[in-house]
């Protein structure tokens, strides 16, 4: 699972708001 490299570096929680929106659409549990 790759979220524009966010997961591999610092995780989706540290991604920008725009990235979070995209990640939430794919895997909401990753944000929660």
N, C-alpha and C positions, 0 to 999 in steps of 0.2 A: 504493500500500500504506500503510494507516494502522494504527498500533498504539496506539490511544487517544491519539494525538498525541505519543507518545514518540519516534517516528522523526523527526518534524518538528522537535522541540526538541533533545533531547540523545541520541537513539538508544535502542534497546531495552536496550542493556547498562547504561544508567543507570536503567532502570525498576525498580520495586519487585519483590520476590520474586513476588508474586501476578501482576504484569504479565508478568514473565519466563516464568512457567509458561504463561500464555496464549499468549505470543509463540512459545515453544518448540513448542507444539502446532501452530502455524501454519507457522512457518519456523524449524526447528532451526538451520539454517546461520547465521541472524542472531545467535544466541547464541554459537555456536562461533566 
